[in-house]
């Protein structure tokens, strides 16, 4: 966890890579894509806590069709900057049996967490699984799955803002920033 002073220092040294206007345009586009594909299916939408809370909140207000909402909490990162073992904290209380399920997350890095979520959701009886991520990080290797809906593509850098944090700070930023090469935390 960063002190407030250190968090401000990190932000001042970071590079803006996705401004607020780009974020809003991506939200409008992805909402239209989801509405067209899932609007008649009364989907169960699951938000992955805590990174997807910003994306989920903004996206849900743009979906003009009936849906159910719940959440799950699973992490590979915790407060670390690199992924570790998968930790399930909360699984949805809503029944997934026979449901069309759309999982929302902030970023698709290597894809291991979303692949594990997909497996668990299907095992819980979902009829169909879809995932939407606000950001898909361009890494130089194959991912175990591709998102069905993507807001923006980002470079393979340490990013934060719009739900993504840097050691617990700055999830609340309306834009996305990247640490500069060699920037200390």
C-alpha positions as CSV (number, residue, x, y, z in Angstrom):
1,X,0.0,0.0,0.0
2,X,1.3,3.4,-0.9
3,X,1.2,6.4,1.4
4,X,-0.8,9.3,0.0
5,X,2.4,11.2,-0.7
6,X,4.0,8.3,-2.6
7,X,0.8,7.7,-4.6
8,X,0.8,11.4,-5.7
9,X,4.5,11.0,-6.6
10,X,3.8,7.9,-8.7
11,X,1.0,9.6,-10.6
12,X,3.1,12.7,-11.3
13,X,5.8,10.5,-12.8
14,X,3.5,8.3,-14.8
15,X,2.5,8.6,-18.5
16,X,-1.1,9.1,-19.6
17,X,-1.9,6.4,-22.1
18,X,-5.7,6.4,-22.3
19,X,-7.4,9.7,-21.6
20,X,-10.9,10.2,-20.2
21,X,-12.5,10.9,-23.7
22,X,-11.1,7.6,-25.0
23,X,-12.4,5.8,-21.9
24,X,-15.9,7.2,-22.5
25,X,-15.9,6.4,-26.2
26,X,-14.8,2.8,-25.5
27,X,-17.6,2.4,-22.9
28,X,-20.2,3.6,-25.4
29,X,-18.9,1.2,-28.1
30,X,-18.6,-1.9,-25.8
31,X,-22.1,-1.2,-24.3
32,X,-23.6,-1.2,-27.8
33,X,-21.8,-4.5,-28.7
34,X,-23.0,-6.2,-25.5
35,X,-26.5,-4.9,-26.0
36,X,-26.7,-6.2,-29.6
37,X,-25.3,-9.6,-28.7
38,X,-26.9,-10.2,-25.3
39,X,-29.8,-7.8,-25.0
40,X,-32.5,-10.5,-25.5
41,X,-30.9,-13.1,-23.2
42,X,-31.6,-11.7,-19.7
43,X,-27.9,-12.3,-18.8
44,X,-26.5,-12.6,-15.3
45,X,-23.7,-10.1,-15.2
46,X,-20.9,-10.8,-12.7
47,X,-18.4,-8.1,-11.8
48,X,-14.9,-9.2,-10.6
49,X,-14.0,-7.3,-7.5
50,X,-12.3,-5.1,-6.9
51,X,-10.8,-4.0,-10.2
52,X,-14.0,-4.2,-12.3
53,X,-16.1,-2.0,-9.9
54,X,-15.4,1.2,-11.9
55,X,-15.9,-0.4,-15.3
56,X,-19.0,-2.3,-14.1
57,X,-20.6,0.7,-12.6
58,X,-20.2,2.8,-15.7
59,X,-21.1,0.0,-18.1
60,X,-24.3,-1.1,-16.4
61,X,-25.9,2.4,-16.8
62,X,-25.4,2.0,-20.5
63,X,-27.1,-1.4,-20.9
64,X,-30.8,-0.8,-21.7
65,X,-32.1,-4.3,-21.3
66,X,-33.2,-6.6,-18.4
67,X,-30.3,-8.3,-16.6
68,X,-29.4,-9.7,-13.2
69,X,-26.3,-8.6,-11.4
70,X,-23.9,-10.3,-8.8
71,X,-20.2,-10.3,-8.2
72,X,-17.3,-12.6,-7.5
73,X,-13.9,-12.0,-6.0
74,X,-10.9,-13.9,-7.1
75,X,-7.3,-12.6,-7.3
76,X,-3.9,-13.6,-8.4
77,X,-2.3,-10.3,-7.4
78,X,-3.6,-9.1,-4.0
79,X,-1.3,-6.1,-3.3
80,X,1.6,-7.5,-5.4
81,X,2.6,-6.2,-8.8
82,X,3.0,-9.7,-10.3
83,X,0.5,-12.6,-10.4
84,X,0.7,-15.4,-7.9
85,X,-1.6,-18.3,-7.0
86,X,-5.3,-18.0,-7.6
87,X,-7.3,-17.0,-4.4
88,X,-11.1,-17.4,-4.5
89,X,-12.6,-15.0,-2.0
90,X,-16.3,-14.9,-3.0
91,X,-18.4,-16.9,-5.5
92,X,-21.8,-15.5,-6.6
93,X,-24.8,-16.3,-4.5
94,X,-27.1,-16.2,-7.6
95,X,-27.6,-19.5,-9.3
96,X,-25.8,-19.8,-12.6
97,X,-27.6,-22.9,-13.7
98,X,-28.9,-22.5,-17.3
99,X,-27.9,-18.8,-17.4
100,X,-26.1,-16.7,-19.9
101,X,-23.3,-15.2,-17.9
102,X,-21.3,-12.2,-18.7
103,X,-18.2,-11.6,-16.5
104,X,-16.8,-8.1,-16.3
105,X,-13.2,-7.4,-15.4
106,X,-10.9,-4.4,-15.6
107,X,-8.0,-5.9,-17.5
108,X,-7.0,-9.1,-19.3
109,X,-3.3,-9.6,-18.6
110,X,-2.2,-13.1,-19.2
111,X,-5.7,-14.5,-19.0
112,X,-5.2,-17.1,-16.3
113,X,-7.7,-15.6,-13.8
114,X,-10.4,-15.2,-16.5
115,X,-9.8,-18.8,-17.7
116,X,-10.3,-20.0,-14.1
117,X,-13.4,-18.0,-13.7
118,X,-14.8,-19.4,-17.0
119,X,-14.1,-22.9,-15.9
120,X,-15.8,-22.4,-12.5
121,X,-18.8,-20.6,-14.1
122,X,-19.3,-23.4,-16.6
123,X,-18.9,-26.0,-13.8
124,X,-21.6,-24.2,-11.9
125,X,-24.1,-24.8,-14.7
126,X,-24.0,-21.7,-16.9
127,X,-25.5,-22.3,-20.3
128,X,-23.1,-19.7,-22.0
129,X,-20.1,-17.8,-20.8
130,X,-19.0,-14.4,-22.1
131,X,-16.4,-12.0,-20.8
132,X,-15.9,-8.3,-21.2
133,X,-12.8,-6.5,-20.2
134,X,-12.2,-2.8,-20.2
135,X,-8.6,-3.3,-21.2
136,X,-6.8,-6.1,-23.0
137,X,-3.0,-5.9,-22.5
138,X,-0.9,-6.8,-25.5
139,X,1.5,-9.3,-24.2
140,X,3.9,-11.2,-26.4
141,X,2.4,-14.7,-25.8
142,X,-0.8,-16.6,-26.3
143,X,-3.6,-16.3,-23.7
144,X,-5.8,-19.2,-22.6
145,X,-8.8,-17.2,-23.8
146,X,-9.8,-14.0,-25.6
147,X,-12.3,-11.6,-24.3
148,X,-15.6,-11.4,-26.2
149,X,-15.8,-7.7,-25.6
150,X,-12.8,-5.3,-25.2
151,X,-12.9,-1.6,-24.5
152,X,-9.3,-0.7,-25.2
153,X,-6.0,-2.4,-26.0
154,X,-3.0,-1.4,-23.9
155,X,0.7,-2.0,-24.2
156,X,2.4,-4.5,-22.0
157,X,3.3,-2.1,-19.2
158,X,2.3,-1.6,-15.6
159,X,-0.9,0.3,-15.9
160,X,-3.3,1.9,-13.4
161,X,-6.4,4.0,-13.2
162,X,-10.0,3.2,-14.2
163,X,-10.3,0.3,-11.8
164,X,-6.7,-0.8,-12.0
165,X,-4.5,0.0,-9.1
166,X,-0.9,0.6,-8.3
167,X,-0.3,-1.0,-4.9
168,X,-3.8,-0.2,-3.8
169,X,-3.9,3.4,-5.1
170,X,-5.5,5.2,-8.0
171,X,-8.4,2.8,-9.0
172,X,-10.5,5.9,-9.0
173,X,-8.8,7.8,-11.8
174,X,-11.0,8.5,-14.9
175,X,-8.1,7.7,-17.3
176,X,-5.4,5.1,-17.5
177,X,-1.7,5.7,-16.8
178,X,1.4,3.6,-17.2
179,X,4.5,3.7,-15.0
180,X,7.5,5.0,-17.0
181,X,10.5,2.7,-17.6
182,X,12.4,2.4,-14.4
183,X,9.9,4.4,-12.3
184,X,10.2,3.3,-8.7
185,X,7.3,2.3,-6.5
